Amino acid sequence: MRRLPPEEIASVTAKSAEILLGANLPDEAFCLFVQAKDWARAEEIFLDQAARLISSGRWLTLDEWGNTFPAMRLENNPWLLYWLGRSK
């Protein structure tokens, strides 16, 4: 059995996330983008979904999502910090 290298696994995972996003499943797509360490796409989903999650009472989900980002990503994007703060 052939093992895929980590970068190929990340690529397949990110492609799967894109498919989920196209099927209007942002929650599932976010998790896969995080797994693939595609932080830019995870940030996009986080920011696109933040207001919806809070308004529907899913602030804990937003908090969990926000806490998955590396500290450097949070420091470099004040909107991530804003929405993470709103989820408290």
PyMOL Python script that loads the backbone (N, CA, C, O; Angstrom):
from pymol import cmd

cmd.read_pdbstr("""\
ATOM      1  N   MET A   1       0.833  -1.171   0.000  1.00  0.00           N
ATOM      2  CA  MET A   1       0.000   0.000   0.000  1.00  0.00           C
ATOM      3  C   MET A   1       0.885   1.245   0.000  1.00  0.00           C
ATOM      4  O   MET A   1       1.787   1.377   0.827  1.00  0.00           O
ATOM      5  N   ARG A   2       0.620   2.140  -0.922  1.00  0.00           N
ATOM      6  CA  ARG A   2       1.400   3.368  -1.073  1.00  0.00           C
ATOM      7  C   ARG A   2       0.839   4.444  -0.160  1.00  0.00           C
ATOM      8  O   ARG A   2      -0.370   4.675  -0.127  1.00  0.00           O
ATOM      9  N   ARG A   3       1.716   5.094   0.574  1.00  0.00           N
ATOM     10  CA  ARG A   3       1.316   6.214   1.433  1.00  0.00           C
ATOM     11  C   ARG A   3       1.515   7.521   0.673  1.00  0.00           C
ATOM     12  O   ARG A   3       2.543   7.726   0.026  1.00  0.00           O
ATOM     13  N   LEU A   4       0.538   8.387   0.757  1.00  0.00           N
ATOM     14  CA  LEU A   4       0.644   9.690   0.108  1.00  0.00           C
ATOM     15  C   LEU A   4       1.504  10.617   0.955  1.00  0.00           C
ATOM     16  O   LEU A   4       1.429  10.592   2.184  1.00  0.00           O
ATOM     17  N   PRO A   5       2.315  11.430   0.303  1.00  0.00           N
ATOM     18  CA  PRO A   5       3.086  12.416   1.054  1.00  0.00           C
ATOM     19  C   PRO A   5       2.150  13.477   1.651  1.00  0.00           C
ATOM     20  O   PRO A   5       1.072  13.723   1.110  1.00  0.00           O
ATOM     21  N   PRO A   6       2.552  14.097   2.747  1.00  0.00           N
ATOM     22  CA  PRO A   6       1.688  15.078   3.428  1.00  0.00           C
ATOM     23  C   PRO A   6       1.173  16.193   2.519  1.00  0.00           C
ATOM     24  O   PRO A   6       0.021  16.612   2.642  1.00  0.00           O
ATOM     25  N   GLU A   7       2.021  16.675   1.607  1.00  0.00           N
ATOM     26  CA  GLU A   7       1.554  17.766   0.738  1.00  0.00           C
ATOM     27  C   GLU A   7       0.477  17.293  -0.243  1.00  0.00           C
ATOM     28  O   GLU A   7      -0.392  18.078  -0.623  1.00  0.00           O
ATOM     29  N   GLU A   8       0.522  16.041  -0.651  1.00  0.00           N
ATOM     30  CA  GLU A   8      -0.519  15.507  -1.534  1.00  0.00           C
ATOM     31  C   GLU A   8      -1.824  15.296  -0.754  1.00  0.00           C
ATOM     32  O   GLU A   8      -2.911  15.537  -1.279  1.00  0.00           O
ATOM     33  N   ILE A   9      -1.710  14.853   0.477  1.00  0.00           N
ATOM     34  CA  ILE A   9      -2.896  14.708   1.331  1.00  0.00           C
ATOM     35  C   ILE A   9      -3.547  16.072   1.534  1.00  0.00           C
ATOM     36  O   ILE A   9      -4.770  16.194   1.458  1.00  0.00           O
ATOM     37  N   ALA A  10      -2.739  17.094   1.791  1.00  0.00           N
ATOM     38  CA  ALA A  10      -3.269  18.448   1.972  1.00  0.00           C
ATOM     39  C   ALA A  10      -3.960  18.937   0.711  1.00  0.00           C
ATOM     40  O   ALA A  10      -5.008  19.578   0.788  1.00  0.00           O
ATOM     41  N   SER A  11      -3.386  18.642  -0.446  1.00  0.00           N
ATOM     42  CA  SER A  11      -3.978  19.067  -1.710  1.00  0.00           C
ATOM     43  C   SER A  11      -5.336  18.396  -1.947  1.00  0.00           C
ATOM     44  O   SER A  11      -6.297  19.059  -2.335  1.00  0.00           O
ATOM     45  N   VAL A  12      -5.412  17.105  -1.717  1.00  0.00           N
ATOM     46  CA  VAL A  12      -6.674  16.371  -1.893  1.00  0.00           C
ATOM     47  C   VAL A  12      -7.713  16.870  -0.883  1.00  0.00           C
ATOM     48  O   VAL A  12      -8.891  17.015  -1.210  1.00  0.00           O
ATOM     49  N   THR A  13      -7.269  17.126   0.326  1.00  0.00           N
ATOM     50  CA  THR A  13      -8.178  17.622   1.367  1.00  0.00           C
ATOM     51  C   THR A  13      -8.729  18.989   0.991  1.00  0.00           C
ATOM     52  O   THR A  13      -9.924  19.238   1.153  1.00  0.00           O
ATOM     53  N   ALA A  14      -7.881  19.873   0.495  1.00  0.00           N
ATOM     54  CA  ALA A  14      -8.327  21.202   0.083  1.00  0.00           C
ATOM     55  C   ALA A  14      -9.289  21.122  -1.098  1.00  0.00           C
ATOM     56  O   ALA A  14     -10.261  21.876  -1.152  1.00  0.00           O
ATOM     57  N   LYS A  15      -9.035  20.228  -2.039  1.00  0.00           N
ATOM     58  CA  LYS A  15      -9.950  20.044  -3.168  1.00  0.00           C
ATOM     59  C   LYS A  15     -11.303  19.542  -2.683  1.00  0.00           C
ATOM     60  O   LYS A  15     -12.345  19.968  -3.183  1.00  0.00           O
ATOM     61  N   SER A  16     -11.287  18.650  -1.723  1.00  0.00           N
ATOM     62  CA  SER A  16     -12.541  18.152  -1.146  1.00  0.00           C
ATOM     63  C   SER A  16     -13.298  19.286  -0.462  1.00  0.00           C
ATOM     64  O   SER A  16     -14.523  19.369  -0.551  1.00  0.00           O
ATOM     65  N   ALA A  17     -12.560  20.158   0.218  1.00  0.00           N
ATOM     66  CA  ALA A  17     -13.178  21.300   0.879  1.00  0.00           C
ATOM     67  C   ALA A  17     -13.838  22.227  -0.134  1.00  0.00           C
ATOM     68  O   ALA A  17     -14.923  22.750   0.118  1.00  0.00           O
ATOM     69  N   GLU A  18     -13.194  22.432  -1.271  1.00  0.00           N
ATOM     70  CA  GLU A  18     -13.773  23.273  -2.325  1.00  0.00           C
ATOM     71  C   GLU A  18     -15.088  22.685  -2.824  1.00  0.00           C
ATOM     72  O   GLU A  18     -16.044  23.416  -3.084  1.00  0.00           O
ATOM     73  N   ILE A  19     -15.132  21.371  -2.956  1.00  0.00           N
ATOM     74  CA  ILE A  19     -16.364  20.704  -3.389  1.00  0.00           C
ATOM     75  C   ILE A  19     -17.467  20.930  -2.360  1.00  0.00           C
ATOM     76  O   ILE A  19     -18.603  21.241  -2.718  1.00  0.00           O
ATOM     77  N   LEU A  20     -17.130  20.772  -1.081  1.00  0.00           N
ATOM     78  CA  LEU A  20     -18.113  21.000  -0.022  1.00  0.00           C
ATOM     79  C   LEU A  20     -18.598  22.448  -0.017  1.00  0.00           C
ATOM     80  O   LEU A  20     -19.784  22.712   0.178  1.00  0.00           O
ATOM     81  N   LEU A  21     -17.693  23.360  -0.227  1.00  0.00           N
ATOM     82  CA  LEU A  21     -18.074  24.770  -0.275  1.00  0.00           C
ATOM     83  C   LEU A  21     -19.012  25.027  -1.443  1.00  0.00           C
ATOM     84  O   LEU A  21     -19.983  25.772  -1.313  1.00  0.00           O
ATOM     85  N   GLY A  22     -18.723  24.411  -2.582  1.00  0.00           N
ATOM     86  CA  GLY A  22     -19.601  24.534  -3.747  1.00  0.00           C
ATOM     87  C   GLY A  22     -20.977  23.941  -3.517  1.00  0.00           C
ATOM     88  O   GLY A  22     -21.944  24.334  -4.169  1.00  0.00           O
ATOM     89  N   ALA A  23     -21.068  22.998  -2.592  1.00  0.00           N
ATOM     90  CA  ALA A  23     -22.349  22.378  -2.246  1.00  0.00           C
ATOM     91  C   ALA A  23     -23.018  23.107  -1.073  1.00  0.00           C
ATOM     92  O   ALA A  23     -23.947  22.586  -0.457  1.00  0.00           O
ATOM     93  N   ASN A  24     -22.535  24.313  -0.777  1.00  0.00           N
ATOM     94  CA  ASN A  24     -23.078  25.143   0.297  1.00  0.00           C
ATOM     95  C   ASN A  24     -22.981  24.463   1.665  1.00  0.00           C
ATOM     96  O   ASN A  24     -23.927  24.479   2.452  1.00  0.00           O
ATOM     97  N   LEU A  25     -21.822  23.871   1.926  1.00  0.00           N
ATOM     98  CA  LEU A  25     -21.552  23.234   3.221  1.00  0.00           C
ATOM     99  C   LEU A  25     -20.304  23.878   3.833  1.00  0.00           C
ATOM    100  O   LEU A  25     -19.261  23.235   3.950  1.00  0.00           O
ATOM    101  N   PRO A  26     -20.419  25.165   4.226  1.00  0.00           N
ATOM    102  CA  PRO A  26     -19.239  25.885   4.709  1.00  0.00           C
ATOM    103  C   PRO A  26     -18.653  25.318   5.998  1.00  0.00           C
ATOM    104  O   PRO A  26     -17.437  25.366   6.184  1.00  0.00           O
ATOM    105  N   ASP A  27     -19.477  24.786   6.885  1.00  0.00           N
ATOM    106  CA  ASP A  27     -18.956  24.243   8.141  1.00  0.00           C
ATOM    107  C   ASP A  27     -17.993  23.087   7.873  1.00  0.00           C
ATOM    108  O   ASP A  27     -16.895  23.025   8.426  1.00  0.00           O
ATOM    109  N   GLU A  28     -18.431  22.188   7.022  1.00  0.00           N
ATOM    110  CA  GLU A  28     -17.606  21.032   6.688  1.00  0.00           C
ATOM    111  C   GLU A  28     -16.359  21.449   5.911  1.00  0.00           C
ATOM    112  O   GLU A  28     -15.270  20.917   6.122  1.00  0.00           O
ATOM    113  N   ALA A  29     -16.545  22.414   5.006  1.00  0.00           N
ATOM    114  CA  ALA A  29     -15.407  22.908   4.214  1.00  0.00           C
ATOM    115  C   ALA A  29     -14.370  23.570   5.113  1.00  0.00           C
ATOM    116  O   ALA A  29     -13.169  23.366   4.933  1.00  0.00           O
ATOM    117  N   PHE A  30     -14.827  24.363   6.082  1.00  0.00           N
ATOM    118  CA  PHE A  30     -13.895  25.017   6.995  1.00  0.00           C
ATOM    119  C   PHE A  30     -12.999  23.990   7.685  1.00  0.00           C
ATOM    120  O   PHE A  30     -11.781  24.156   7.747  1.00  0.00           O
ATOM    121  N   CYS A  31     -13.611  22.940   8.196  1.00  0.00           N
ATOM    122  CA  CYS A  31     -12.842  21.912   8.904  1.00  0.00           C
ATOM    123  C   CYS A  31     -11.784  21.276   8.002  1.00  0.00           C
ATOM    124  O   CYS A  31     -10.668  21.009   8.447  1.00  0.00           O
ATOM    125  N   LEU A  32     -12.129  21.037   6.750  1.00  0.00           N
ATOM    126  CA  LEU A  32     -11.150  20.443   5.846  1.00  0.00           C
ATOM    127  C   LEU A  32     -10.045  21.422   5.461  1.00  0.00           C
ATOM    128  O   LEU A  32      -8.886  21.029   5.327  1.00  0.00           O
ATOM    129  N   PHE A  33     -10.398  22.692   5.283  1.00  0.00           N
ATOM    130  CA  PHE A  33      -9.353  23.674   4.990  1.00  0.00           C
ATOM    131  C   PHE A  33      -8.377  23.782   6.160  1.00  0.00           C
ATOM    132  O   PHE A  33      -7.171  23.920   5.952  1.00  0.00           O
ATOM    133  N   VAL A  34      -8.889  23.721   7.379  1.00  0.00           N
ATOM    134  CA  VAL A  34      -8.013  23.743   8.554  1.00  0.00           C
ATOM    135  C   VAL A  34      -7.128  22.502   8.561  1.00  0.00           C
ATOM    136  O   VAL A  34      -5.927  22.587   8.819  1.00  0.00           O
ATOM    137  N   GLN A  35      -7.725  21.359   8.277  1.00  0.00           N
ATOM    138  CA  GLN A  35      -6.955  20.115   8.242  1.00  0.00           C
ATOM    139  C   GLN A  35      -5.835  20.197   7.196  1.00  0.00           C
ATOM    140  O   GLN A  35      -4.732  19.694   7.411  1.00  0.00           O
ATOM    141  N   ALA A  36      -6.137  20.839   6.067  1.00  0.00           N
ATOM    142  CA  ALA A  36      -5.146  20.995   4.994  1.00  0.00           C
ATOM    143  C   ALA A  36      -4.180  22.149   5.266  1.00  0.00           C
ATOM    144  O   ALA A  36      -3.232  22.368   4.510  1.00  0.00           O
ATOM    145  N   LYS A  37      -4.428  22.879   6.344  1.00  0.00           N
ATOM    146  CA  LYS A  37      -3.635  24.060   6.694  1.00  0.00           C
ATOM    147  C   LYS A  37      -3.678  25.125   5.597  1.00  0.00           C
ATOM    148  O   LYS A  37      -2.714  25.856   5.371  1.00  0.00           O
ATOM    149  N   ASP A  38      -4.829  25.187   4.924  1.00  0.00           N
ATOM    150  CA  ASP A  38      -5.067  26.234   3.931  1.00  0.00           C
ATOM    151  C   ASP A  38      -5.722  27.395   4.684  1.00  0.00           C
ATOM    152  O   ASP A  38      -6.936  27.592   4.630  1.00  0.00           O
ATOM    153  N   TRP A  39      -4.890  28.146   5.377  1.00  0.00           N
ATOM    154  CA  TRP A  39      -5.383  29.180   6.286  1.00  0.00           C
ATOM    155  C   TRP A  39      -6.096  30.307   5.552  1.00  0.00           C
ATOM    156  O   TRP A  39      -7.047  30.879   6.085  1.00  0.00           O
ATOM    157  N   ALA A  40      -5.665  30.633   4.357  1.00  0.00           N
ATOM    158  CA  ALA A  40      -6.312  31.718   3.610  1.00  0.00           C
ATOM    159  C   ALA A  40      -7.773  31.369   3.320  1.00  0.00           C
ATOM    160  O   ALA A  40      -8.660  32.202   3.506  1.00  0.00           O
ATOM    161  N   ARG A  41      -8.020  30.157   2.870  1.00  0.00           N
ATOM    162  CA  ARG A  41      -9.408  29.753   2.570  1.00  0.00           C
ATOM    163  C   ARG A  41     -10.215  29.604   3.856  1.00  0.00           C
ATOM    164  O   ARG A  41     -11.395  29.953   3.887  1.00  0.00           O
ATOM    165  N   ALA A  42      -9.594  29.091   4.913  1.00  0.00           N
ATOM    166  CA  ALA A  42     -10.291  28.980   6.198  1.00  0.00           C
ATOM    167  C   ALA A  42     -10.690  30.367   6.704  1.00  0.00           C
ATOM    168  O   ALA A  42     -11.788  30.551   7.228  1.00  0.00           O
ATOM    169  N   GLU A  43      -9.792  31.334   6.544  1.00  0.00           N
ATOM    170  CA  GLU A  43     -10.102  32.707   6.948  1.00  0.00           C
ATOM    171  C   GLU A  43     -11.291  33.253   6.170  1.00  0.00           C
ATOM    172  O   GLU A  43     -12.174  33.888   6.745  1.00  0.00           O
ATOM    173  N   GLU A  44     -11.314  33.008   4.872  1.00  0.00           N
ATOM    174  CA  GLU A  44     -12.429  33.491   4.047  1.00  0.00           C
ATOM    175  C   GLU A  44     -13.754  32.952   4.563  1.00  0.00           C
ATOM    176  O   GLU A  44     -14.719  33.701   4.713  1.00  0.00           O
ATOM    177  N   ILE A  45     -13.797  31.669   4.830  1.00  0.00           N
ATOM    178  CA  ILE A  45     -15.044  31.067   5.326  1.00  0.00           C
ATOM    179  C   ILE A  45     -15.394  31.638   6.690  1.00  0.00           C
ATOM    180  O   ILE A  45     -16.548  31.984   6.943  1.00  0.00           O
ATOM    181  N   PHE A  46     -14.408  31.739   7.566  1.00  0.00           N
ATOM    182  CA  PHE A  46     -14.630  32.290   8.897  1.00  0.00           C
ATOM    183  C   PHE A  46     -15.271  33.667   8.796  1.00  0.00           C
ATOM    184  O   PHE A  46     -16.283  33.937   9.444  1.00  0.00           O
ATOM    185  N   LEU A  47     -14.684  34.529   7.987  1.00  0.00           N
ATOM    186  CA  LEU A  47     -15.186  35.891   7.859  1.00  0.00           C
ATOM    187  C   LEU A  47     -16.539  35.941   7.158  1.00  0.00           C
ATOM    188  O   LEU A  47     -17.394  36.748   7.522  1.00  0.00           O
ATOM    189  N   ASP A  48     -16.739  35.093   6.166  1.00  0.00           N
ATOM    190  CA  ASP A  48     -18.025  35.049   5.455  1.00  0.00           C
ATOM    191  C   ASP A  48     -19.156  34.543   6.344  1.00  0.00           C
ATOM    192  O   ASP A  48     -20.299  34.979   6.206  1.00  0.00           O
ATOM    193  N   GLN A  49     -18.845  33.637   7.243  1.00  0.00           N
ATOM    194  CA  GLN A  49     -19.878  32.981   8.044  1.00  0.00           C
ATOM    195  C   GLN A  49     -20.056  33.565   9.445  1.00  0.00           C
ATOM    196  O   GLN A  49     -21.016  33.219  10.133  1.00  0.00           O
ATOM    197  N   ALA A  50     -19.157  34.437   9.876  1.00  0.00           N
ATOM    198  CA  ALA A  50     -19.156  34.912  11.264  1.00  0.00           C
ATOM    199  C   ALA A  50     -20.490  35.522  11.693  1.00  0.00           C
ATOM    200  O   ALA A  50     -21.051  35.122  12.713  1.00  0.00           O
ATOM    201  N   ALA A  51     -20.993  36.470  10.937  1.00  0.00           N
ATOM    202  CA  ALA A  51     -22.243  37.126  11.329  1.00  0.00           C
ATOM    203  C   ALA A  51     -23.398  36.134  11.355  1.00  0.00           C
ATOM    204  O   ALA A  51     -24.233  36.180  12.258  1.00  0.00           O
ATOM    205  N   ARG A  52     -23.454  35.248  10.385  1.00  0.00           N
ATOM    206  CA  ARG A  52     -24.526  34.244  10.337  1.00  0.00           C
ATOM    207  C   ARG A  52     -24.464  33.331  11.550  1.00  0.00           C
ATOM    208  O   ARG A  52     -25.489  33.036  12.166  1.00  0.00           O
ATOM    209  N   LEU A  53     -23.268  32.886  11.892  1.00  0.00           N
ATOM    210  CA  LEU A  53     -23.128  31.988  13.040  1.00  0.00           C
ATOM    211  C   LEU A  53     -23.565  32.668  14.332  1.00  0.00           C
ATOM    212  O   LEU A  53     -24.270  32.066  15.142  1.00  0.00           O
ATOM    213  N   ILE A  54     -23.156  33.902  14.528  1.00  0.00           N
ATOM    214  CA  ILE A  54     -23.548  34.616  15.749  1.00  0.00           C
ATOM    215  C   ILE A  54     -25.044  34.862  15.778  1.00  0.00           C
ATOM    216  O   ILE A  54     -25.684  34.654  16.809  1.00  0.00           O
ATOM    217  N   SER A  55     -25.613  35.302  14.662  1.00  0.00           N
ATOM    218  CA  SER A  55     -27.049  35.612  14.646  1.00  0.00           C
ATOM    219  C   SER A  55     -27.924  34.379  14.810  1.00  0.00           C
ATOM    220  O   SER A  55     -29.079  34.484  15.225  1.00  0.00           O
ATOM    221  N   SER A  56     -27.377  33.205  14.484  1.00  0.00           N
ATOM    222  CA  SER A  56     -28.157  31.979  14.659  1.00  0.00           C
ATOM    223  C   SER A  56     -27.830  31.275  15.982  1.00  0.00           C
ATOM    224  O   SER A  56     -28.235  30.134  16.203  1.00  0.00           O
ATOM    225  N   GLY A  57     -27.088  31.974  16.862  1.00  0.00           N
ATOM    226  CA  GLY A  57     -26.792  31.425  18.174  1.00  0.00           C
ATOM    227  C   GLY A  57     -25.654  30.422  18.205  1.00  0.00           C
ATOM    228  O   GLY A  57     -25.475  29.706  19.190  1.00  0.00           O
ATOM    229  N   ARG A  58     -24.887  30.371  17.131  1.00  0.00           N
ATOM    230  CA  ARG A  58     -23.790  29.401  17.052  1.00  0.00           C
ATOM    231  C   ARG A  58     -22.446  30.069  17.344  1.00  0.00           C
ATOM    232  O   ARG A  58     -21.453  29.803  16.667  1.00  0.00           O
ATOM    233  N   TRP A  59     -22.424  30.930  18.349  1.00  0.00           N
ATOM    234  CA  TRP A  59     -21.206  31.646  18.697  1.00  0.00           C
ATOM    235  C   TRP A  59     -20.110  30.699  19.176  1.00  0.00           C
ATOM    236  O   TRP A  59     -18.927  30.983  18.988  1.00  0.00           O
ATOM    237  N   LEU A  60     -20.484  29.582  19.790  1.00  0.00           N
ATOM    238  CA  LEU A  60     -19.466  28.613  20.222  1.00  0.00           C
ATOM    239  C   LEU A  60     -18.735  28.002  19.034  1.00  0.00           C
ATOM    240  O   LEU A  60     -17.533  27.745  19.100  1.00  0.00           O
ATOM    241  N   THR A  61     -19.465  27.771  17.948  1.00  0.00           N
ATOM    242  CA  THR A  61     -18.825  27.263  16.731  1.00  0.00           C
ATOM    243  C   THR A  61     -17.805  28.273  16.230  1.00  0.00           C
ATOM    244  O   THR A  61     -16.681  27.912  15.880  1.00  0.00           O
ATOM    245  N   LEU A  62     -18.202  29.537  16.196  1.00  0.00           N
ATOM    246  CA  LEU A  62     -17.279  30.584  15.739  1.00  0.00           C
ATOM    247  C   LEU A  62     -16.060  30.650  16.654  1.00  0.00           C
ATOM    248  O   LEU A  62     -14.935  30.811  16.181  1.00  0.00           O
ATOM    249  N   ASP A  63     -16.278  30.528  17.951  1.00  0.00           N
ATOM    250  CA  ASP A  63     -15.169  30.528  18.906  1.00  0.00           C
ATOM    251  C   ASP A  63     -14.220  29.356  18.644  1.00  0.00           C
ATOM    252  O   ASP A  63     -13.001  29.527  18.643  1.00  0.00           O
ATOM    253  N   GLU A  64     -14.780  28.175  18.424  1.00  0.00           N
ATOM    254  CA  GLU A  64     -13.952  27.000  18.124  1.00  0.00           C
ATOM    255  C   GLU A  64     -13.173  27.208  16.836  1.00  0.00           C
ATOM    256  O   GLU A  64     -11.980  26.913  16.771  1.00  0.00           O
ATOM    257  N   TRP A  65     -13.841  27.713  15.819  1.00  0.00           N
ATOM    258  CA  TRP A  65     -13.168  27.974  14.548  1.00  0.00           C
ATOM    259  C   TRP A  65     -12.018  28.960  14.747  1.00  0.00           C
ATOM    260  O   TRP A  65     -10.903  28.730  14.278  1.00  0.00           O
ATOM    261  N   GLY A  66     -12.300  30.058  15.446  1.00  0.00           N
ATOM    262  CA  GLY A  66     -11.288  31.096  15.635  1.00  0.00           C
ATOM    263  C   GLY A  66     -10.069  30.593  16.381  1.00  0.00           C
ATOM    264  O   GLY A  66      -8.950  31.044  16.136  1.00  0.00           O
ATOM    265  N   ASN A  67     -10.286  29.663  17.284  1.00  0.00           N
ATOM    266  CA  ASN A  67      -9.177  29.139  18.067  1.00  0.00           C
ATOM    267  C   ASN A  67      -8.349  28.104  17.316  1.00  0.00           C
ATOM    268  O   ASN A  67      -7.351  27.613  17.843  1.00  0.00           O
ATOM    269  N   THR A  68      -8.742  27.770  16.109  1.00  0.00           N
ATOM    270  CA  THR A  68      -7.929  26.845  15.314  1.00  0.00           C
ATOM    271  C   THR A  68      -6.821  27.559  14.548  1.00  0.00           C
ATOM    272  O   THR A  68      -5.859  26.928  14.109  1.00  0.00           O
ATOM    273  N   PHE A  69      -6.958  28.883  14.389  1.00  0.00           N
ATOM    274  CA  PHE A  69      -5.971  29.631  13.614  1.00  0.00           C
ATOM    275  C   PHE A  69      -4.662  29.778  14.390  1.00  0.00           C
ATOM    276  O   PHE A  69      -4.670  29.968  15.606  1.00  0.00           O
ATOM    277  N   PRO A  70      -3.541  29.689  13.676  1.00  0.00           N
ATOM    278  CA  PRO A  70      -2.266  29.983  14.329  1.00  0.00           C
ATOM    279  C   PRO A  70      -2.253  31.443  14.808  1.00  0.00           C
ATOM    280  O   PRO A  70      -2.887  32.306  14.201  1.00  0.00           O
ATOM    281  N   ALA A  71      -1.540  31.702  15.877  1.00  0.00           N
ATOM    282  CA  ALA A  71      -1.484  33.050  16.460  1.00  0.00           C
ATOM    283  C   ALA A  71      -1.077  34.099  15.423  1.00  0.00           C
ATOM    284  O   ALA A  71      -1.604  35.212  15.432  1.00  0.00           O
ATOM    285  N   MET A  72      -0.154  33.759  14.541  1.00  0.00           N
ATOM    286  CA  MET A  72       0.321  34.716  13.530  1.00  0.00           C
ATOM    287  C   MET A  72      -0.815  35.145  12.604  1.00  0.00           C
ATOM    288  O   MET A  72      -0.886  36.309  12.212  1.00  0.00           O
ATOM    289  N   ARG A  73      -1.700  34.220  12.254  1.00  0.00           N
ATOM    290  CA  ARG A  73      -2.834  34.568  11.382  1.00  0.00           C
ATOM    291  C   ARG A  73      -3.753  35.545  12.103  1.00  0.00           C
ATOM    292  O   ARG A  73      -4.216  36.521  11.512  1.00  0.00           O
ATOM    293  N   LEU A  74      -4.015  35.282  13.371  1.00  0.00           N
ATOM    294  CA  LEU A  74      -4.883  36.169  14.145  1.00  0.00           C
ATOM    295  C   LEU A  74      -4.272  37.554  14.277  1.00  0.00           C
ATOM    296  O   LEU A  74      -4.974  38.557  14.156  1.00  0.00           O
ATOM    297  N   GLU A  75      -2.980  37.615  14.524  1.00  0.00           N
ATOM    298  CA  GLU A  75      -2.291  38.895  14.685  1.00  0.00           C
ATOM    299  C   GLU A  75      -2.295  39.712  13.395  1.00  0.00           C
ATOM    300  O   GLU A  75      -2.312  40.942  13.437  1.00  0.00           O
ATOM    301  N   ASN A  76      -2.280  39.033  12.256  1.00  0.00           N
ATOM    302  CA  ASN A  76      -2.197  39.725  10.968  1.00  0.00           C
ATOM    303  C   ASN A  76      -3.538  40.089  10.363  1.00  0.00           C
ATOM    304  O   ASN A  76      -3.589  40.757   9.330  1.00  0.00           O
ATOM    305  N   ASN A  77      -4.631  39.659  10.991  1.00  0.00           N
ATOM    306  CA  ASN A  77      -5.946  39.974  10.440  1.00  0.00           C
ATOM    307  C   ASN A  77      -6.859  40.446  11.564  1.00  0.00           C
ATOM    308  O   ASN A  77      -7.427  39.626  12.285  1.00  0.00           O
ATOM    309  N   PRO A  78      -7.006  41.762  11.722  1.00  0.00           N
ATOM    310  CA  PRO A  78      -7.818  42.278  12.814  1.00  0.00           C
ATOM    311  C   PRO A  78      -9.283  41.837  12.757  1.00  0.00           C
ATOM    312  O   PRO A  78      -9.946  41.780  13.793  1.00  0.00           O
ATOM    313  N   TRP A  79      -9.794  41.526  11.563  1.00  0.00           N
ATOM    314  CA  TRP A  79     -11.177  41.060  11.473  1.00  0.00           C
ATOM    315  C   TRP A  79     -11.355  39.692  12.124  1.00  0.00           C
ATOM    316  O   TRP A  79     -12.408  39.412  12.697  1.00  0.00           O
ATOM    317  N   LEU A  80     -10.347  38.849  12.043  1.00  0.00           N
ATOM    318  CA  LEU A  80     -10.420  37.567  12.744  1.00  0.00           C
ATOM    319  C   LEU A  80     -10.544  37.810  14.246  1.00  0.00           C
ATOM    320  O   LEU A  80     -11.363  37.181  14.917  1.00  0.00           O
ATOM    321  N   LEU A  81      -9.736  38.718  14.766  1.00  0.00           N
ATOM    322  CA  LEU A  81      -9.788  39.025  16.191  1.00  0.00           C
ATOM    323  C   LEU A  81     -11.122  39.652  16.577  1.00  0.00           C
ATOM    324  O   LEU A  81     -11.667  39.353  17.639  1.00  0.00           O
ATOM    325  N   TYR A  82     -11.646  40.517  15.720  1.00  0.00           N
ATOM    326  CA  TYR A  82     -12.932  41.150  15.985  1.00  0.00           C
ATOM    327  C   TYR A  82     -14.027  40.092  16.160  1.00  0.00           C
ATOM    328  O   TYR A  82     -14.742  40.083  17.162  1.00  0.00           O
ATOM    329  N   TRP A  83     -14.143  39.204  15.169  1.00  0.00           N
ATOM    330  CA  TRP A  83     -15.204  38.190  15.230  1.00  0.00           C
ATOM    331  C   TRP A  83     -14.951  37.171  16.326  1.00  0.00           C
ATOM    332  O   TRP A  83     -15.896  36.670  16.936  1.00  0.00           O
ATOM    333  N   LEU A  84     -13.705  36.861  16.579  1.00  0.00           N
ATOM    334  CA  LEU A  84     -13.399  35.965  17.688  1.00  0.00           C
ATOM    335  C   LEU A  84     -13.835  36.613  19.001  1.00  0.00           C
ATOM    336  O   LEU A  84     -14.379  35.941  19.878  1.00  0.00           O
ATOM    337  N   GLY A  85     -13.595  37.910  19.133  1.00  0.00           N
ATOM    338  CA  GLY A  85     -14.060  38.629  20.322  1.00  0.00           C
ATOM    339  C   GLY A  85     -15.574  38.661  20.435  1.00  0.00           C
ATOM    340  O   GLY A  85     -16.114  38.561  21.536  1.00  0.00           O
ATOM    341  N   ARG A  86     -16.258  38.798  19.320  1.00  0.00           N
ATOM    342  CA  ARG A  86     -17.729  38.790  19.334  1.00  0.00           C
ATOM    343  C   ARG A  86     -18.311  37.449  19.712  1.00  0.00           C
ATOM    344  O   ARG A  86     -19.466  37.358  20.129  1.00  0.00           O
ATOM    345  N   SER A  87     -17.500  36.395  19.565  1.00  0.00           N
ATOM    346  CA  SER A  87     -18.005  35.062  19.878  1.00  0.00           C
ATOM    347  C   SER A  87     -17.949  34.734  21.361  1.00  0.00           C
ATOM    348  O   SER A  87     -18.356  33.645  21.767  1.00  0.00           O
ATOM    349  N   LYS A  88     -17.456  35.647  22.166  1.00  0.00           N
ATOM    350  CA  LYS A  88     -17.329  35.421  23.620  1.00  0.00           C
ATOM    351  C   LYS A  88     -18.590  35.812  24.348  1.00  0.00           C
ATOM    352  O   LYS A  88     -18.660  35.689  25.571  1.00  0.00           O
TER     353      LYS A  88
END
""", "prot")
cmd.dss("prot")
cmd.show_as("cartoon", "prot")
cmd.util.cbc("prot")
cmd.orient("prot")
